[in-house]
Amino acid sequence: MSAGENDAAIQPRIVEWLCDVMPQATALSISGFSRIFGGNARIAWAFDLHWTEAGQSKFMPCIMLSQVAGRHVDSDVTAEYRLLKAITGCGSRAPAALALDAEGRVSGGPAIVLQRLEGEASAVAFLNHANEEEAQQRCRDLAVASAELHRIEVAQVGLFTGIAPRQAALDQISHWEQQFLDHRQEPLPVVVHLFSWLKRHCPTPTRLCLVHGDLRPGNFLYRGADVTALLDWEMAHAGDPAEDIAWIYRPLWSPEKFMPIEEFVRVYRERAGFDIGMENLRFYQVFSEMKFAALSLTASHSALSGQSDNLRHLDRAAKVAASLARCFELIDGLYREAVDVSA
Amino acid sequence: MLVPNTGVLLGRLRGILKENVLTALPAGGPQRQLKAALHLLGRLEKSWDIMPFYVQADNRDIESVLAEIGSAWQGSAQALGDWQARLAASPHTERLAGVNSLELSALMNRNQLLQQVLLEVDGLLGAMAPSSVVEAQLACLAALYRRMAGRQSVLVGDCPVTAQSFAVDGI
């Protein structure tokens, strides 16, 4: 069975699966089943779930996300499901997790069913919004949503117990360095050099947080001035809150034209009640470029080895040059700032 | 035969696909694939002819830095590995996939070997006890990495090609 198998065959399997995971439900059925765009790494289907429970008719809009082969993100859908279960009700604007098919019996790839929330996800529409005032309010709400996420007490919800903050930060660098080493198609000493720089300069997080890991336009829903949901949690991990903010402001998708990063951080700090440290933020801007470089090389490898036929992945190795150039610019800026401070 | 050259062909191909095919495709997967293909064609149009100059300049720059590092350790008891012997050995002539010119293939094979040697030398220097010589050589490598990244930006079309793009100082 492949993940792209006829959708009509998948539909009854979803019903059977959800009957198993919801033993309290009777008369369970789905309607409005249709395939929707799930990004570069997953196939997605939308449907409405109907069931009866304790004599009452119930309804939930749902989305099923199934991993595809040859992805540019190595992630564990089981970990994503457990994480979403753990933070449900903690005010993180994450969708509720309903079911997990780790073996891919339903769609051909590991899959999860999540609550489908209201709003638009388009990054292009977000970044080209004509109403500047509304766009600024959305950015402000994104800063608030980020602060709410990072305020979650990770130990209290049973996540990442026993990890020291600095080790969590170093683990992320090692994770992306390893992904680079696994997928590079030539030695690339400049990339190796910059990962080494990251390991030597990694700051201690101001606070150990649940980091979304891919928080950017395209991975959250918005409606009007509000951010209604944070999506795509497959890269979530323990780490430095500055990591998410630096990623939101990567130049390729940055909302800088609506809200300067300093203002975003000010709104964030007000809501979070703690500071992220501008030095940490500058460091994670360098980290973000190296993470993007590792993702690009993984995507390129996957397209050239025939695991993916996504043409957006085919030339991703060419994106690495811009990341390296920006790393050097940012590092020069960090050294300039350090000299200014010591002068 | 010089006309039409590859850049002109790629440009016209991209134009026709954009005007006649993209406009006929409804929103969805095939349209996204075509947009990605058009983007790639545009990039190839900007860079199809500069690869030999890029590799040649990169090789010369790396070789020059490695020669400087090698000469500083000549006669020293400090081991720097066997990379100098490997670089001096006859060039690897296997034709690379996707490369038609044997000369370009040899340059690219050489570049891969030089990249590998850079990794080894950087590792060896990084493991040595700190000294002014080691610090100077690591700084020399760091400066080389910046020049390599700058050349890559030109190769992939992020920066325009100029007369200085693939010039290497002192060579």
Interface residues (C-beta under 8 A of the other chain):
Chain A: E186 P187 L188 P189 V190 V192 H193 S196 N310 L311 R312 L314 D315 A318 K319 V320 A321 A322 L324 A325 F328
Chain B: R32 Q33 A36 A37 H39 L40 R43 Q112 Q115 Q116 L118 L119 D122 G126 L141 A142 Y145 R146 M148 A149 G150 Q152 S153 L155 V156 G157 D158
